[in-house]
Every structure is written in structure tokens, then in C-alpha cells.
Amino acid sequence: MVASISIDEIFAQDRENHPNERTLPWEETRDGITVVVEPKPHWAENMRVFRLDAREYCRYAEWTAHGGRARFYAHIDTSGDDVMMKARAMIAHEIADGLWS
């Protein structure tokens, strides 16, 4: 019988890496604001954070320096919740395809 891994276990394993080495988004909360950090693609200058419940973002460096006082900008179609849902759906498809065990 093949051992199965859950989506939550995959996220937990990824969080063991340094933030610049993570491949999956993660949540952070500071000053009462929760954001989702989007991992840095190979071409990006910096990671972005999206407010969990609003379509706003800022640079990760700004978030780490200023927390809840960071300046957020409107984003037309993405919130932190959207980022997490897309990542979880991607992993669910990969598990279903047998890419994780």
C-alpha cells in the first residue's frame, strides 16, 4: 500500500524552508492584518504579499519592515484567499495524478 500525503502536510513541509526558498504560498499575520505571501518566481525582483480578504498587495520587503503599516496597492483580480485556493487546487491535482506519495 502506498503512503499518501495530504495537502496540509505538503504546505507544512514547504514552510520548513527559508522564505526565499519556499515554493508554496503561506500566511503571515502582523498588527491584526493577515496576508498571503506569494513565493518569488525566478524572474521576480521580490516576493509579494496579498491581503487575505482584500484585493490588495505590497512587496514582501515592505511587509517585513512595516507590518500592518505597509502601503498596499489595489489589485484588480487577486486576493490572498485566491492565491491559497489556486495553490491548494494545483496540489490536489498533482496528488490525484500520483505525483505525491
Phi, psi and omega in degrees: 000132182277131178290142181251148177243144182265163177301317180297323178294322178296316177297319180297318179296320180295324180293346177288342179278159174299145182310321180288349181252001181283149180248352180239151178292158177214159180265145171223146178232131175215141176052035178078005180247130177254133178233164172246125179271126178267123180303153184280119172292161185302334185265352187277147177285324183207158175286159176243154172241141178244135175301139185300319189247014181216155179272069179221152180215165170208173178285146180300321179300320178295317180297314181293329180281322190239353179054229183296346178269002179296150179274120179259147179243148178295144175232126190298326187222014183224133171238170178300323178299319178298317181299315181293317181298319179295318180294317180295320179295319179299315181293320178301317178295319180294321177296315180299327179278000177082018182277346178237143175209000000 
